[in-house]
Amino acid sequence: MSDINFNSIVISTRIRLARNFKKYPFVLRMSADNAKEIIKNVSDSILNANESFKNDFEFYGVNELKSKGGTLLEKHLISPEMLKEDREHAALISKNEDISIMINEEDHLRIQVIKSGYNLDEAYKTANLIDDLIEENSEYAFTEKYGYTTSCPTNMGTGMRASVMLHLPAICMAGKMNELIATVNRLGIAVRGIYGEGTEAKGHLFQFSNQITLGMSEEEILSKLRNIIEQIARQEVDIRYKLKSDKLTDKIYRSYGILKNSYLISYNEFMDLWSNVLLGCDMDILTVNRNELIGLISKCAPYNLLADSKQNLDAGKRDKLRSEILRQALK
């Protein structure tokens, strides 16, 4: 596979572990006192582990999640469900934002590790370290037959969801995305939008993750996902070079021109044009700072614009500010 540059296809890698504690009822049946105890126990496990961990994580309680939840969601650090919760819930997020621990979401604990690019093994190793650290102080709900017990039966077993965010503009342009989704679904792989389950795809970005967590080991899940991702990457690269033409180059340059010179631009339009520019960058049609380009996904998202501006901006003002950010980034 050395002829494929996976980091031109893969945007990010995520490992998420779902866990519940043996001594407490599931989230939907637990009391407010239970919820507070779980938050304290998990927080103590992380913040009191050692000086390095204590300084590396920030705690977000209910009030912080209400005020900053949208921004954290756009950075993929919490799930959409965390914004809807009424019960006591919290999150611990590393300062470099590659680890987030959601407490009292659907399960007592959701440990999530995100790595840029194609880094399944590294993400899995980090998630395991956090998992073991928390388990030192609290026993998980686990059975020999069913593995880790979770609120939703689809997470039983390993409780692990491994996912990879892919940029697939060529497959979409060729009209093959629906066929690809149907194929990987039959192989036990789910395909979701940019912010996970129940969200739409933007900018030709798709999350591919395992559907089966019971009856397979973590290593088997990772191996299966890795094989499928690598086949999809090959297909995307093959189609990119079949589509390469003056017409595609013109589309990429026009997209770059609009992003660089617009006065008002919506987030949806930005994402469509952004996808074309990233494609141009990865096909050596444009010379653009790729890391900065990927960083614009969250920087130009609505909640992040509000947070950075520290003002209550309506849609029109957000569109104007987004254009200013793009002109500055792409000048």
Secondary structure as GFF3:
##gff-version 3
##sequence-region A 1 331
A	DSSP	three_ten_helix	6	8	.	.	.	ID=ss1
A	DSSP	beta_strand	10	19	.	.	.	ID=ss2
A	DSSP	three_ten_helix	27	29	.	.	.	ID=ss3
A	DSSP	alpha_helix	32	47	.	.	.	ID=ss4
A	DSSP	alpha_helix	51	56	.	.	.	ID=ss5
A	DSSP	beta_strand	57	60	.	.	.	ID=ss6
A	DSSP	alpha_helix	62	74	.	.	.	ID=ss7
A	DSSP	three_ten_helix	80	83	.	.	.	ID=ss8
A	DSSP	beta_strand	90	94	.	.	.	ID=ss9
A	DSSP	beta_strand	99	103	.	.	.	ID=ss10
A	DSSP	beta_strand	109	116	.	.	.	ID=ss11
A	DSSP	alpha_helix	120	135	.	.	.	ID=ss12
A	DSSP	beta_strand	142	143	.	.	.	ID=ss13
A	DSSP	beta_strand	147	148	.	.	.	ID=ss14
A	DSSP	three_ten_helix	153	155	.	.	.	ID=ss15
A	DSSP	beta_strand	160	167	.	.	.	ID=ss16
A	DSSP	alpha_helix	169	173	.	.	.	ID=ss17
A	DSSP	alpha_helix	177	186	.	.	.	ID=ss18
A	DSSP	beta_strand	189	192	.	.	.	ID=ss19
A	DSSP	beta_strand	205	210	.	.	.	ID=ss20
A	DSSP	alpha_helix	218	243	.	.	.	ID=ss21
A	DSSP	alpha_helix	246	261	.	.	.	ID=ss22
A	DSSP	alpha_helix	267	282	.	.	.	ID=ss23
A	DSSP	alpha_helix	290	299	.	.	.	ID=ss24
A	DSSP	alpha_helix	302	309	.	.	.	ID=ss25
A	DSSP	alpha_helix	315	330	.	.	.	ID=ss26
###
